[in-house]
Amino acid sequence: MSLTALSCPQCGAPLPRQAAWRMVACPYCNTKVTRSRAVVERATFREARARLEAAAGAACEDGARLLRCRGLRYRLLALLGAGEQTDVYLAERIGPLPERVTLKLARQPGQTGLLAAEAAILAALQNSTANGAAYFTQRLPQVVTCGTTEGIPGQERELLLLRHPAGYWGSLADALHHTPSGIDPRHAVWIWRRVLEVLAFVHESGWTHGDLALDHWLVHPRDHGVLLIGWRQARPVADAAAIARDLMQSAWSVRALLTGDADLPVPNSRVPPPLADLLRRCSEDAGFCTQLGARGIEQELTGAARAAFGPPRFIPFNPTTVSYH
């Protein structure tokens, strides 16, 4: 066993062994020293952090819109969307460790409780113990914090901060603006399957979504992922009819995605009969949806896709380009 003697780099005097893992003062010259490269004095760290925060704050004094919540500042980068009572922004936390977030902001001052209720719903889903929770909770919106803006008294507005999902291009409602005649039916298969997988978990966790319009489906083109947002209308499962409504809404939205017509989405000749028949039945027959549930419909979709297209294969998805195979 080899032994290492620690000596002060200033005067050469022997140091206590604690210098191997923490900061110590040399007993002869009082120099503060440590062997560990990971140790930083608290005062030095706080000074460095204050300089970084001051620099970050100075960089934002350019007319950019800033909000403060729970002592932290956020810079609004871009408007992502607008609902009936809230606006949704891409924002960034200002500080030495900046973080991109999705920020939902109540439009009217004094309007409270709306976003807090949504945050409570998302927290309940994150705490689910249903099968697959470790996987599916990572594919649902994750709350950073919920509170009110700080600053001007009487002008406080409620806000909800969510972790910003990397790689998601936008909503499938946005995709319809680029593909007004509808998307390739092959893409509709994996999109609907991703939603059915999440709905199966949500329903087994005791919740329904309640608002499965296409502007609440975010798409990840590279990884073929779908993230469901807009959980304000979510409710605990009351009966089988509530679950059936979710499933019927999902089928109706896929029909709109295939035809480009949200008002009267009638499958056209490009949609193979097995897929068209399943979509029609799921969007119009509540009893059928109740009988199968999300997992049963997913199995039916797998069979319909194989009958229509043969063995599955990966097809790149570009939401801004119409491409049929």
N, C-alpha and C positions, 0 to 999 in steps of 0.2 A: 504494500500500500504506500503510495507516494504522498508526501505532505507538501503543502504550498505555504510559504511564509508571505504575508501581505505587508508591504511597506509603503509608507507615504511617498507619493511622487514629488512632494515639495521639499521635505527635509530628510527622507530616508528612514524615519523612525518606524518601528513595528506598529502595525495597526491591529485592532481587535478583529476576531474572525467574522463578526457581523458585517464587516465591510464587503464580504463576498456577496451579500444579497440586499443590503440596504445602505443608506447614506449614514456615515459616521464622521465625527470630528477627530482629527488627529490629536492625541493627548499631549503632543509636544508643541506643534505650531498652530493648532486649531483649524487647519485647512479641512474643509468638508470634502470627502472623497468616498467613492464606492467603486467596486470592481464591476458591478452589474451595469450593462448598457441600457437596461430597461427602467432604471430608477431615475426619477426626476423629482426635484424638490417641489413641494406643494406651491410655495410662493412663486417659483419660476414658472410653473405650469399655469397658474392663474394669470400671471402677467402676460404670458404668451397668448393665452386664450382671449384676454381683454383686447390685445392688439389685433387679433384676427377678427373679433366681433366688430371692433371699431372700423377696421378696413372694409369689412363686408357691408356695414351700415353706410359708410361713405360712398361705396360703389353703387348703392341703391338710391342715392340722392340725385336721381336723374329724371324725376317726374313719374317714375314707376309707381303703381298703386301698391301700397303696403297695408297689411292688416296685422293686428296683434291679438293673440289669444293665449291665455294662460302664461303670460310673460314671454312668449316667443313671437318672433316676427315672420311674416310670410309675404313674399312678393308674388303678385298675380302675373302670370306669364301669358296666358291665352284663355279666351272663352271657349269652352268645350261644348256647351249646350245650355239650353234654358228650358225650365219646366214652368208649370203654372204659378208656382210660388217661390221657386229658387233658381239661382244661376249656378252653373258648374264651371269651375276654372281649373286649369293646370297651374299649380303654384309651387313655390320653392321656399323651404324654410331657410332663413338667413342665419348664418353662423359658421363656426369653424368646420362643422360637419353638415353641409347642406343636404337636404333631402327633397326630392320631388314628391308632391302629394296631389291628389284630386280634392279640391275644396268646393264643397256645396255651401252656398251662402243664401240665407233667407233674403228675399227682396225687400221686405218691409221691416223697419225698426220695430222692436217690441214684439215681434211675432216669434213666440217661443214654444217649444214642445214638439214641433213638427219633426225637426231633425234629430232631436233626442230620442223620439220614438223609433225612428229608423235605426239609430245607433243601437238601441236596445234589441231590436230584431236581429241585427247582424251579430251582436254579441251572443245572443241565444243560439244562433246557428253555429258560431264558432265553438260554443261549448257543447255541441251535440256529441252524443256517444253512440250514434247509429253506426252501422257497419260502413267502413270506408271513410270515417271522419278525418283521419290523418291526411288522406288524399284530397277529399272534396272541400275541406275547410280552406285549403290553399287555393281553391278555384272559386271562391266567393269573395266579395269585397271585405277588406280588413280595416277596421276602425283604428285610426291613430289617436284621435281625441274628438270630443264634442264639447262645445261651449258657446260663448258669445264674444264678439269683438270687443276690444278694450280701447278706450280713447275718449271720444266725445260723449259726455253724459247725456242720456236720453236718446242716443243714436245707435245703441248697441244692437247688433244683429246676430242671430243664431247662425252658427256654422258647424259643419261636420267635415272632418279631415279623414281621408281614406288613403291607404297606401296606393301610390300610382302604379297600375299594372304595366310592366315593361313589355313592349312588343305588340301591344294591341293597336290596330290601325284606326279604328273608329267603329261606329255602329253599322249593323246591316241595313238600317234605314238609309244611312249615308251611301252604302254600296248601291242601293237602287237608283240613286241619282246618276251613277256612272253606267249602270246596266238597266235602262228603263224597260227593256223587254224581258228582264228576268235573268237569273244566273243559270249556269250549267246544272242540270239535275244531279250530276254526280257530286257536285259540291253541296247541294241541298241535303244529300244523304248524311255526310259526316257532320254537317252543321246541326241537323235535327238530332242526330245520335248524341252529340255532346250535350245538348240541352236536356234530352231525356235522361241521360246519366245523372246530371245535376238535380233534375226534378225528382228522380227516384230517391236520392239522398235527402233532399229537402222534405219530401212527403214522409219518409220514414223517420225524419227528425221531428215530425209533428207540425210542419208549417206548409203553407201554400204561398206562391209568389203573388198571384192576383193581377199582374199587369205585364203580360208577355208580348208586348208590342215590339216590333223590330228595332226601335230606337233604344231598347233595353238589352240588346244582344251585341256585345262588343266582340269583334273578331280578331284573331291572331293569324294572319295569312300564312306565315312561315311554318308555324307549328300546328296549324289546323285546330286552333283552340277557340272556344266561345266562353265569354264571361258574362253572366247575368247580373245586371245592375238594376237600379230602380226598385228598391224593396220597400218603399213607403206603404204600398197597399198590401204587403204580406200580412197574413193572419194565421193564428193557430188553426189546425185542421178542425173544422166543425163537423163535417160529414163527408161521405164519398163524393157527393156532388161538387164540393169545393175542389177536390183533387181532379175530378173530371173536367172542370172548367179550365184549370191550368193546362191539361193535356189538349183540350180542344183549342185553346188559344195558341198553343205551340204549333199545332197542325195548320191552323188558319194562317199564322205568320209565315210558315214555310211555303204555303200556297201562294201568298203574296210575293215572297222572295222569288218564286219560280216564274211568275207571270208579270211582275212589275206593277200589278194592280192591287192596291190594298183594299179597295172598296168592293170589288167583285172578282176575287182571285179564282178564276176558273182554269184548271190545268189545260194547257194547249197541247198540240201534237208533239212537241219536243219532250214532254214528260211521259216516260214509258208507262203503259197501263198498270203494271203491278204497283208502282209508286203512286200513281194518280189515284188508284182505287183505295189504297191505304190512307192517303191524305184525306180523301173525300169522306171516308167513313169516320176517321178520327176527328175531323172537324165538325161533323154533323150528328154523330151518334154518341151521346153521353153514356148510354148503357154499355157500349162497346169499350169506351175508355175506362169506365169503372171496373169492368170485368178484367181487363188486361193490366191496367196500371202502367206506370212508366216503363218498368222493366219488360213487361209483356209486349208493349208496343215496340220497344227497341228490338226485341227478338223478331217481331213481324217485319220491321224495317230491314233487318239483316237479310231475311229471306227474300223480301221484295227487291232489294238492291242486287242480290246475286242473280235472281231471275231476270232482272232488267239489264245488268251490265256484266255479269259473269264474276269471276274472282276479283276481290278488291285489289286496287292498286293506287298508289299515291299520285295525285294530279296537282301540280302547283296551282295555288289560288291567288289571283290578282284582282282585288275588289274594284279596280278602276278600269278593267278591260273585259269586254265580252268575249268569251272563248268557249266554244262548244267542241266536244270530242266525240 
